[in-house]
């Protein structure tokens, strides 16, 4: 035993010699270590806010893993929230992305080079969000996974998809009321939640109100995941059982030539009419053209799978990083979460109401349930239309009819974002 004690003492002395021989103070080192600990920051001052945000992140992880609510994006967003609220980790710095730092006319201006030099890993990845790169790349993948056949076969679906954007513009108007305290740019970023299109919401918010990116993204993807819960009561309230039983004739077969020409024409017409929507619409139609042309299958497969998965990881974790305690725990965030569900509900109602109005003039009636699929939650909203329709008539098949407004909603939300960006950007 004595030999072991002597040996341990010798080892401690050997390792202590460099410390004792230098000017380094052991007490100072211990104090510095203690002060830099994340636990120290959490247990002092406003550390409780970080605890709350970490708990919110864990709750979102639970919803993503256990309840499978949009797990592909909710899981990385939730983990990004946790990472950014770990004191001392220095993975993301909100101050590097303030307007005064990125405005070239400001005396505090710093370029992206400064971000690369001073920022953490999440700051570096966030450049792709700030530059609008990630949402556009995701839209390429979405386009490659989308079949516009039902929309081409029934062009009236485009009107239903447009009507479902009612929630965006209604919310935009309401949120500009003086007592709510939001600027027009912030109101537009909150209104885009009504389109139920996460990448579009992120794209517009980074351009107009980046300080709201965290709560807007969380609200957009949360309500997308809750489509089967939110939409059915609205659909049943606005329709009669007779309307829900309306059967629609089978859609015509769309030729390959039509499917190839469609994305080209849409990209050209929309971009010429609304240049600010060109990044999203152009990428969406480019991805769809790769799929429908059948000459670049390898590229189409890449954007649908490998590239899309990589971008989803980067986008999710960096968007989650913007949800710091300072940016998230305030009345603005609560207002956004509350108004977001109102925007989404108005969008769902808008499509149903337009379908009912169109039936006043149409010889071949439209089942109003497919109007609610005009929001951009593809294909979830279309499946909800099918489910509610079969509750009224088990032999009624609405899925393919609902896919028309559903994919039209993707175009509609991108166009709506382009309109708002054109006015306010």
C-alpha positions, 0 to 999 in steps of 0.5 A: 500500500505504501508503495502505491501511495509513493508512486501516486505522489510521484506521478502528481509531482511530475505532472505538477512541475510544469504548472509550478514552473510557469507563471500559471496560477492553479487557482486562476485556472480553476476559477476560469474553468468554473466561469466558462462552464455552461452550468455556471451560466445556466444557474445565474442571471437569465439562465432559466430562459436557456433551460426553458428553450432546452425543454421546448427543444426536447418536447419537439424531439418527443413529437418528432420521434414518438408522434412522428410529427414532420420528423424529417425537419422537426427533429433537426430543428429541435436539436438545433434549438438545444444546441444554440441554447447551450451557454458557452458552446458558441455554435451560433451567434445571433449578434453576427446576423443583426441588420446593423452588422449586415447592412453595408451602410452601417458603421458596424458592417461585417461581411460573411468573411467576418462570420466565417472568422468569428462564427461557430459551425452553425453560423457557417451553415446558416449562410445557406439559409440567409442567402436563400440557398437551402429552400431553393435546393429543397424546391428542386427535390420537391419538384422532382417528387411532384406529379403535376398530372392531376393539375394539368388534367383539371386546370380548375384545380389551380383556382382552388390552390390560389384560393387556399392562399387566402390565409396568407394575405388575410393574416398579412392585413390583420397583423399590420394593425397598430396595437399588434406592433408588427411591421409590414415585413414581419406581418408578411413573414407571419402570414406566409405560415398560412401556406403550410409550406416550410421552405417558402416560409423560411425563404420569405422570412430570411429576406424580410424578417430574419429575427422571426425565423425561429418561431415562424419555422417552428409554427409552419412545420408544426401546423403542417404536421397537424393537418389531419387534426386542424383541417377535418373540423373546418371541412365538416363545418363548411360543407353539408353531408350531401356536398361531401358525398359528391363524386367526381368523374375520373381524370383524363390521362395526361400525355408525357409531352404535356408534363414536359411542357408544363414546367417550362411554360410555368417557369417562364410565365411566372418568372417574367410576371413576378421575378421575385418568385423566380428562385422558388418557382424556377427550382421547383419546375427545374426539378419537375422537368428532370423527373418528367423528361426521363433523360437525367434519371441519375440527377433526378434520383440525386435531388430526390434523395441524397441532395434533398436529405443533406439540405434538410439536415443543414436547413433544419439544424440552422433554422433551429439555431435561430430560436435562441432564448432572447429571440424566442421567449417573448410575446411576439413568439406567442402571437406568431404561434397563435396567429399561425394556426388562424392563417392556416385555418383561413387557407383551408377554408378559402379553398373549400369556400371557392369550390362551393362558389364554383359549384353555383356555375358548374354543370359537373360539380366539384366536391368542396373537400378537395378545396382544403387540399390547396394548402401546400402540405403535399400529400398530407392535405390531399389524404385528409380530403380523401379520408373525410370524403370516405367518412361520408361515402366509403366508395368515394375516391377523392385522392387524385382529384385533391392532388390537383389543388394540393400541387397547385398550392405549392405553386400558389404559396411560392407566388404569394411569397414572390408578391410579398417580397416584390412589395416589401423586399 
